[in-house]
Amino acid sequence: MSTPRFSIVMPALDEAAGIAATLQALAPWRGAGDEVIVVDGGSRDDTAEQARPLADAVLAGPRGRARQMNAGAAIAQGEWLLFLHADTQLPPGARAALEAAVRRGARWGRFDVRIEGASPWFPLIAALMNHRSRLSGIATGDQAIFVQRPLFLQLGGYADQPLMEDIELCRRLRAVARPASLRERVSTSGRRWEARGVWRTVWLMWRLRWRYWRGAAPEELARAYR
């Protein structure tokens, strides 16, 4: 059996309503020989059952996105890891764009993002997220971070923290190489913005990031986020 080129690692928790559609969109990747690993963090619904026919592996992992992604990466066989949220879909040209980035010498990177939902503010929020990420070299998990598997393992994977795990990883990756900032846009759900209020959520996340940069503990920030 040949080694997969890409391993897509998907943390999930209570995602039964939409995970099948997300995984079905990855069928062309699996058809190309890539693998899809879902790590369930203790769902109270049938997330794992929905995922099992559509993934190469479905693990029961410890709850917490960082822990779940590390668990998936630990069994991955691909040369590259792509971390994809369960409410996010890759665009049709994502694999070709990723291959092109690899040929250009990328060691890690992310996609631009589009936020799906009813709010007319979502295009502006996504544009600001993409612009900020391109300037800072820091990505969010919604942007489908990808990284060479040996580099990810060398750096120790995601830090065991309940929030800002994506920012913390990007800091360490950025010290090794600048990210490939792909302009192809993944589509992510705007449900958390809509549930909390769009600008209330934006303001909350900016406050939490500011406190994180100032040294606040991720556990403290996770309590504030909840």
N, C-alpha and C positions, 0 to 999 in steps of 0.2 A: 504493500500500500504506500502510495507516495505521500510525502509530507505536504500538508496544506500550505498554501501561500499565506492565507489570512485566517485568523481565528477571531470570530465575532463573539464577544463576551457580553451577555445581557443580564444585569441584575434585575430582579422582578419582585414585587410585593403587591399582592391583591390586584393583579392586572388581567384577570380573566376576561374582562369586557373587550379588551383590545389587543391582547398579545398574539392571538392567532393571525390577525391581519398584518401585524408587524413582522411576524416570522414568515408568513407566506410571501411577503415582498422580498425576502432573502433567498428564495428558492434558486434564482439564477446564480447566486454566490455558491450555494451548495452544489449546483450543477457544474460549476467550474472547478470543484474540488476543495473549496474552502469549508471550514467547519463552523457551526453555530452552537454555542454553549450557553444555556440559560441557568442562572443560579437563583433559586427561589429562597427568599429570606423568611419563610414561615407564613406563607399566605393563608388567609382564612377562607379563601374561595378555591376554585379549581384551576388556578393559574398553571400549576405543574402539569395537570392532566391535559389542558389545552395546548401546552407547549410541546409535550413529549413527541407527538407524531411529526412535528415540524422542526425539530432540532436534532443535532447529533448527540447531545448529552443534556440532561436536566439534573442538576444537583440540588440537594437540600443543603443550604449553607447557613452560616450564622447571620442574623439580621444586621443590617448596616451595609450601605452601598459599597463602601471601601472594602469591607470584609468579603462581601459577595463577589466583587470583581477580582480580588486577589485569589479567591477560591477557584474561580473560573480560569484565571490565568495559570494557576498551578497545574491544571491538567491539559492546558492548550498545547497543541502540537505545531501550530503555524509559525512561520517566520515572523509574522507581524500580528500584533494584537489590535483589535478595533473594539473599543468600549462603546456600546450602544444602549441607550435607555429604552425601556420597554414601550414608552409612548413617543418614540422618535423613529422616523423612517428615512432611510437613505434614498437619495435621488437616483434615477435610472443610470446616470453616468458615473456613479460614485466609484465603482471598481476601476474603471479606466482612468479616472482622475487620480486615484490612489496609486495605481501602477506607474503613471507618469511622474508623480512626485517621487516615487522610489527610484526611478531611473535618473532623476535629477539629483539624487543623493540625499534626500530627506531621511532623517532618523526618527522624526516624530512630527505630529501635526494635528490639525483639526479641520473641519468643514465650516463654512458659513452656515447660519441657521435662519430658518423661517419659522415664525410662530403661527400655528393654526388656531383660529377662533374667531369670535364675533367682533371683538374690539377693533375699532378703526385705528387704535394706537399701536397694534402689534407690529406693523411694518416698520414704524419708527423705532420701537424698542429693539427689534431685531437688528436694524441697521446700526444702531448705537452699540449693541453688543458686538457685532462683527468688527466695527471700526475700532472699538476699545481693545479687542483681542488682537487685532492686527498691529496696533501700536505697542501694546504691552508685552506681547508674546505669551500671554496667559489665556488659557481656554477654559470654558466651562464644560461640564459633562454633557450638556445639551448639544454641544457641537461635535459629538462623536470623535473623541480623542483617539488617535492611533499612534502606535509606537513599536519599534523593533522589539521583539520579545527578549532577546538577550540584554538589551539596554534596560528594559523594564525590570528584569530580574536582577541585573547588576545594581540598580538603584534601590532595590528592596521593595518595589511595588508601591501600592497606595499606603499611605500612613494610616494606622488604625485610629481614625478619628471620625466623629459622627457628622461633621459638616466641613466644608471647604477642602475636602480631600482632593478635589480636582485642581484647585489653586496650588495646594501644597506640592502635588506631583509636578505641575507645570514649572514651578520655581526650580525644582531640581533638574528637570529636563532642560530648561532654558539655560542652565549653567553649562550644559554639554553642547547644545546646538539650538539655533533658532528654529521655531516650528515652521512647517509648511502650512501656510494659511490658504486652504483651497476655497475657491469661490463658488463651487457647487454647493447648493444649500440643502441641508437636511431639514425635514419638517418635524417640528416638535409640538406637542399639545400645549395650548395656552390655559389648560384647566386650572393650574394653581394660581395664575394671575386672576382668572375670572372668579375663582372661589373666594379669594381674599380681597379682591378689588385690584384693578390693574396698577394704578399709581401707588396705592398703599403697598403692594408687593414690591414694586421697583424701589420705593423709598426704604422699605425694610431691608432689602438685599444690599443696597448701597451702605446703609448703616452697619449691617453685619460685616460687610467686607472691610469697611473703615476700621471697625473695632478689631478685626482679625489682623489687619496690617499693623495695628498698634499693639498687638501682642495678646489680645484676649484669647482665653482658652476655647478650643472648638466645642467642648462640652457646654460651656456657658452660652455660646452662640446658638448651639442646637436647642437649648431650652428656650431662648428668646425666639427662635424661628418657629418652634411648635406653639 
